[in-house]
């Protein structure tokens, strides 16, 4: 990924995470029936935004240095603990989507960074299955935002 693409990708990821944060902050102002769907949208936006951030220079640094250092310097327990944490984050985010659980958004924002640590096995397969779809969704949102004519409020 080039330098400019990395900056654009990080901007898209941060905007999506910011929108999800605004949803969580002002969700109580919406009608009661909309709240579970806004919670689900918040979880999806958090996951999509952080999936884009993992590909950027900052995301590569976070995965490459601090997280890897913690896993490698914790003795033989590091990889086992990382697998347990990753599996619990996958379950938390999945159950959060199903039950509209508000705390699952925090798990969804961390999940792509933890899954990026694995290069083989089941959790790597989960990462290969989820993150390309999330990145594609983030690209679609970015394209949709870019095609809007802000002066008139219509599509070009």
C-alpha positions in Angstrom: 0.0 0.0 0.0 1.4 3.4 -1.0 1.9 6.3 1.3 -1.1 8.3 -0.1 -3.4 5.2 -0.1 -2.3 4.6 3.5 -3.3 8.2 4.5 -6.7 7.9 2.7 -7.3 4.5 4.2 -6.6 5.7 7.7 -8.9 8.7 7.1 -11.7 6.4 6.0 -11.2 4.1 8.9 -11.1 6.9 11.4 -14.3 8.5 9.9 -16.1 5.2 10.2 -15.0 4.7 13.8 -16.0 8.3 14.5 -19.5 7.8 13.1 -19.8 4.7 15.2 -18.8 6.7 18.3 -21.4 9.4 17.4 -24.0 6.7 17.0 -23.2 5.3 20.5 -23.2 8.8 22.0 -26.6 9.9 20.6 -28.4 6.6 20.2 -30.6 7.4 23.2 -32.1 10.3 21.3 -33.6 7.9 18.7 -36.9 6.0 19.0 -36.6 2.9 21.1 -37.2 0.5 18.2 -34.2 2.0 16.3 -31.7 1.4 19.1 -30.9 -2.3 18.5 -30.3 -1.6 14.8 -28.1 1.4 15.6 -26.1 -0.8 18.0 -25.6 -3.3 15.2 -24.6 -0.5 12.8 -22.1 0.7 15.5 -20.5 -2.7 15.7 -20.3 -3.1 12.0 -18.8 0.4 11.5 -16.3 -0.2 14.3 -15.1 -3.5 12.7 -15.0 -2.1 9.2 -13.1 1.0 10.3 -10.5 -0.9 12.2 -10.1 -3.4 9.4 -9.1 -0.5 7.2 -6.8 0.8 9.9 -4.9 -2.5 10.1 -3.7 -2.1 6.5 -2.2 1.4 7.1 1.3 2.2 8.3 0.0 2.8 11.9 -1.9 -0.5 11.9 1.2 -2.4 10.6 3.2 -0.7 13.4 0.7 -1.6 16.1 0.5 -5.3 14.9 4.3 -5.5 14.2 5.7 -4.0 17.3 3.7 -3.7 20.6 1.3 -6.6 20.1 4.0 -8.9 18.8 6.3 -7.9 21.6 3.7 -8.7 24.2 3.0 -12.1 22.7 6.6 -13.1 22.2 7.8 -11.9 25.7 5.2 -13.6 27.8 6.9 -16.9 27.7 5.1 -20.0 26.4 1.8 -18.6 27.5 1.7 -15.7 25.0 0.4 -17.5 21.9 -2.2 -19.4 24.0 -3.5 -16.3 25.7 -3.6 -14.5 22.3 -5.7 -17.4 20.8 -8.1 -17.3 23.8 -8.4 -13.5 23.6 -9.0 -13.6 19.8 -11.6 -16.4 20.1 -13.4 -14.5 22.8 -13.4 -11.3 20.7 -14.8 -13.2 17.7 -17.6 -14.6 19.9 -18.3 -11.2 21.6 -18.6 -9.4 18.3 -20.8 -12.2 16.8 -23.1 -12.3 19.8 -23.2 -8.6 19.9 -24.5 -8.5 16.4 -27.1 -11.1 17.2 -28.3 -9.7 20.5 -27.5 -6.0 19.8 -25.1 -5.8 22.8 -23.5 -2.4 23.1 -20.2 -3.5 24.6 -19.5 -5.6 21.6 -18.5 -2.5 19.6 -15.3 -2.2 21.8 -14.5 -5.8 20.9 -15.1 -5.2 17.3 -12.7 -2.3 17.1 -9.8 -4.4 18.6 -10.7 -7.7 16.7 -8.9 -7.0 13.4 -5.7 -6.0 15.2 -5.7 -9.2 17.2 -6.6 -11.4 14.2 -3.7 -9.9 12.2 -1.3 -11.6 14.6 -2.2 -15.1 13.3 -0.5 -16.4 10.2 -2.0 -19.9 10.2 -4.8 -21.9 11.8 -8.4 -21.4 12.4 -8.1 -17.7 13.6 -6.1 -16.9 10.4 -9.0 -18.4 8.4 -11.5 -16.3 10.3 -9.3 -13.2 9.6 -9.1 -14.1 5.9 -12.9 -14.5 5.8 -14.0 -11.4 7.6 -11.5 -8.6 6.9 -11.7 -8.5 3.0 -15.5 -8.2 3.3 -15.1 -5.4 5.8 -12.5 -3.6 3.7 -14.8 -3.9 0.6 -17.7 -2.4 2.6 -15.4 0.4 3.8 -14.4 1.0 0.2 -18.0 1.2 -0.8 -18.8 3.7 1.9 -15.8 5.8 0.9 -16.9 5.7 -2.8 -20.4 6.7 -1.8 -19.2 9.6 0.3 -16.9 10.7 -2.6 -19.7 10.7 -5.2 -22.0 13.0 -3.2 -22.2 16.5 -4.4 -22.1 18.4 -1.1 -23.4 21.7 -2.6 -26.6 20.3 -4.0 -27.0 17.1 -1.8 -27.4 14.9 -4.9 -25.4 12.3 -6.6 -23.1 13.1 -9.5 
